[in-house]
Amino acid sequence: MSEMGFLTDAVDGSKVKLGDGERDRHANDWATEGRVEATPDAVVYPTTTEDVSNVVAVCDERGVPVTPYAAGTGLEGNAVPVRRGVSLDMTEMDAVLDVRPDDFQIDVEPGVYGSAVNEAVEGDGLFFPPLPSSGSISTIGGMVANDAGGMGTVRYGKVGDWIDELEVVLADGRIVEFGSKAKKTSSGYRMRDLIVGSEGTLGVVTRATLRLKGIPEQIRGGRATFDSLDDAAGAVFDAVRSEVDVAKIELVDATAASMANSYLGTDLPDAPMVFVEFHANHGVEREVGFARSVFEAHDVASFEVGADDEADELWELRRELGVAVRSANPSLEPVHAGDIAVPITEYPDTVRYIKELSEEHGVPIPCFGHAGDGNIHYLVLVEEGDDEAMREGVELYEKVVEHALEVGGTCTGEHGIGLGKRKFMGREHGEGGVRAMRTVKDALDPNGTLNPGKVFPDDGEDPL
Amino acid sequence: MSEMGFLTDAVDGSKVKLGDGERDRHANDWATEGRVEATPDAVVYPTTTEDVSNVVAVCDERGVPVTPYAAGTGLEGNAVPVRRGVSLDMTEMDAVLDVRPDDFQIDVEPGVYGSAVNEAVEGDGLFFPPLPSSGSISTIGGMVANDAGGMGTVRYGKVGDWIDELEVVLADGRIVEFGSKAKKTSSGYRMRDLIVGSEGTLGVVTRATLRLKGIPEQIRGGRATFDSLDDAAGAVFDAVRSEVDVAKIELVDATAASMANSYLGTDLPDAPMVFVEFHANHGVEREVGFARSVFEAHDVASFEVGADDEADELWELRRELGVAVRSANPSLEPVHAGDIAVPITEYPDTVRYIKELSEEHGVPIPCFGHAGDGNIHYLVLVEEGDDEAMREGVELYEKVVEHALEVGGTCTGEHGIGLGKRKFMGREHGEGGVRAMRTVKDALDPNGTLNPGKVFPDDGEDPL
C-alpha cells in the first residue's frame, strides 16, 4: 500500500483511506458481492473538483487505475475496481449548489442522493422526473454514469434526458463543461450525452445541472390484476399503443408478488398485476377511464385507483421488489439481476418466452419492471450451492438476453454494461460499433486510467 | 477534374457528376450564397449505403474531402465544401423503408423530406413532432446533422430526442448501427447522440429510425398582440415559468411583422405578437384559458384563438418569416441569419438588449423565433454595398452572440456551428471543451476526410 503515498501529494491526507475496512467496502457492488474480490489499493474521498482533477492526473501519469464509486448500488459491477488502484468515492461531494426554479434547473454535486434533489425543490413545486426506484439510496453521479431509468421513464424519459450541463474531469485531469444552461443548443458535439451512460470510463462527473418539472396537480395511482400474465402484458402493450397517458406502468408477475408477500409481509393477490400512476394538471379521471377501458378489453379482474397517498404503499412495495425477489427464499440464489428492453410490440411475447423457459426447466424466474418501456427485470433463481443448477441458470439468463437482441432489443435497459453485460456488446452493436466506441475511449483516455475492465468485451476476462 | 476518375471505381458512373452546373449548385447553402466560392471537384449521388461506404472509403484513402450535402438550407454554411473534393448529395436516398405504427417508429433514408415523414404516417394517426419550420424543404439527414429544432420543440424536444437508431458510414467506410429499436437502453456509449448534431464531420447517416407520436385530438392555434415587446417577452417567460402546456409559442416583433406584411402581403398588426398552439387529447380549453390569464397579467391587447385550420394561415406565415425578413427590403442586406438561445429567465432581457442595440445604432434587427425555448432568430440588416455599415452590422450581430454566452446561453440554438459560429466555440466551451471534441474528431476521422473546415475554430480561416 505504501506505493499509494503519492496520493497525499494530490489531495489532503485525510481524504485518502488505506485501511482494510474502507478498501473492502469498495471492492463490490450489489451485483458482485461474494463473487468478485476486487479490493482497491486505496480509497480517496475528494471534496472538490480540484481534488478529483489532481487525483486523476497523478494516477494517469503513473498508470494507476481510477474507478469512480458512488453508492455501490450498481447491478452490473459497474463501479467494482477490477484492476485495483484507486476507488474514487464521490459521496462526500454531496452539496446542492444552486436552485433556479424559474429556469427549472438545479446544480448538484455528484454525491447528492436522488431523493435529496426532490427535497431541495419540493418547496418550489418542482421534482426530478426520471429518478430510478433506487432514488433514495443512489446518487446523481451514479445515475448519470448509467443513464438510469425509473418508473417515470415511460412518460418522462431517462436521467440523461434531464441533464442540461455537466462538469467533467477527463482522464488527464482537465476540467471541462459539456452542454449548456440554455434549454436547447446545436453547438458542437454532444459531449454531455457521450459522458452520460459511459460508466465513468470517459470522465468523472463533478457537477450536474439537472432539469426539473412542476409537480403535477393531479396524481392517481392504482393496481390492476389479471387472470393471466398474457392478459397483463397484452394490456400494457395496448395501453402504450393507445397512448394512455401513464406516468408509471409496471408489471409484477405472480411469482414476484408471492415473493413480496413472503419477504415484505404484504398481502398482494397471487396474480399478475399492473401498477399504474397518472399525472395531469386537469382531466386525470379521463385518463384513468381510458386505461380502464383498455384493461377491460384484456379481461382485467380488478382495477382499483386511489389518490396519491393511497398509492404510496404500492410504490413503496414496488421499490422494494428488487430486494424482495433476491431475498425471499434464502435457499435460492439469483444468477444475476437481469434487465433487458425490447420494442413494445415484442413485449408480450418476451414475457411469455421467459415464463415458458421457467416452466420448461422448473426454475423460478420472477419478472417485473418498467413494462411501458418494454423493460423487463428478471431473476433466475437456483438452489444455493448447486453448481450444475447455477450453470443451467446462467444459460437461461443468457437465453433471455439473446432473445431480446434477436427481436431488436437491448441487453441492458438501465443498468449499464459494467462487467456483467460485456459479452453481449459485440452481439448488440456489431464488431464495427464496438470498435467505434473503443476508438472514442482510447482517444479520451489513452492510458486506460478510468474504470478499466468495464464496458468493452476485449478488456480482460470476465471476473463475474 | 480528371483526378476524380477514381470515383467511378467506387460507384456507378451515372452517380458521379463533374459538370459545372451540378458542382456550382453544391458550392453554397442559404448562409453562404454570394459570399463563399467553394465549388466541389465532383458531386456524387449515392443510392445505397454501400455507395456511401465505397465513396467515403476511396476518398479517405486518397485524402479527398467528402462533404455530405442534403437540401442546402443550412444557415451556417454547414454543407459548403470549403476544401473542395466531393460533395456527397444524399437526396437520392429518399425511401421510406418501413413504418411500424405500433412501435411508433419509421425507418427512413436520409434524403427523405421532413414533410414526407408526416405524410407517410398520417394515415396511422401519427406525426414526427420535432420538425423544423423548414420541414417541407429540408431532409431528415440534414436535420439529424444539425440536431434541428422547430416550433414544436418547446413541448416535444429537438430532432435528436426523437431518434432511436442510426445507420452511419464512418470515415474509413465502415458501416455501423448506433442506438437501439428498444425505447430505452444503457448499452455502451451513446454514439447515436454523438452523431446527432455533428454536421457530417464524424460520419454519414444512411438510415434513421425515428420515433413518432399520436396526432393530438385537440389542436388550437392563436395569436396574442401586445402593446410593447417587453410585455410580449415577459408573457412568454411567464407562460413557460407557469408551465402553460403550449405546443408552440413564437415571438414575432413589430419589425418582423411589418416586413412580413410588405413581403408576403399579410395584414398583421404593427405590434409585437406571440403565436401559440395547444395540443391535448382533452381539456384543451383549460390550457387556452390558462394562457389567457397569464397573457392578461402582461396587458395583452388581443388574444384570438381558433381551431386547427383557422391557425394554419398563421403557421404558414410563421414558416415564411425567415425568408420574408431577409427579402422584404431589397436595398437591405442581412449580416447573417443569427440564432442564439438563452436560459428562459434571461429571455426578456436578451430581447430588450437586441432592440436597444437596434435603436442605438439605427439598424433594423427583426427578432422572432421559438420563444419558449429562449431561442431568438435575429437578423441585422444593413444598406447593401455599404462596407462600413456591414462592418458595424457584424459587430452588432456578434454582440448579441456574446450577450447570449455571457448569460449562460449558446451561440447556436438549432442551426449548428458550420462555418459561421466557429469563432465562438472556444468562448462557449472553453479551450478544454473544444479540445475534447477535437480529440473525438481526430480519433474517428484521423485523415480529416469528413466535412473538413467546419465546427472547429482551428480548422482553417473563416471564409465567410
Interface residues (C-beta under 8 A of the other chain):
Chain A: R100 D102 D103 Q105 N146 D147 A148 G149 T153 K158 G160 D161 L170 R174 I175 V176 E177 F178 S180 K181 A182 K183 K184 T185 S186 S187 G188 Y189 R190 M191 D193 L194 V196 G197 S198 L202 K213 G214 R241 E243 D245 N281 H282 G283 R286 A341 V342 P343 I344 T345 H370 D373 G374 N375 A404 G408 G409 T410 C411 T412 G413 E414 H415 G416 I417 K421 F424 M425 E428 H429 G430 G432 G433 V434 R435 A436 M437 T439 V440 K441 D442 A443 L444 V455
Chain B: R100 D102 D103 Q105 N146 D147 A148 G149 T153 K158 G160 D161 L170 R174 I175 V176 E177 F178 S180 K181 A182 K183 K184 T185 S186 S187 G188 Y189 R190 M191 D193 L194 V196 G197 S198 L202 K213 G214 R241 E243 D245 N281 H282 G283 R286 A341 V342 P343 I344 T345 D373 G374 N375 A404 G408 G409 T410 C411 T412 G413 E414 H415 G416 I417 K421 F424 M425 E428 H429 G430 G432 G433 V434 R435 A436 M437 T439 V440 K441 D442 A443 L444 V455
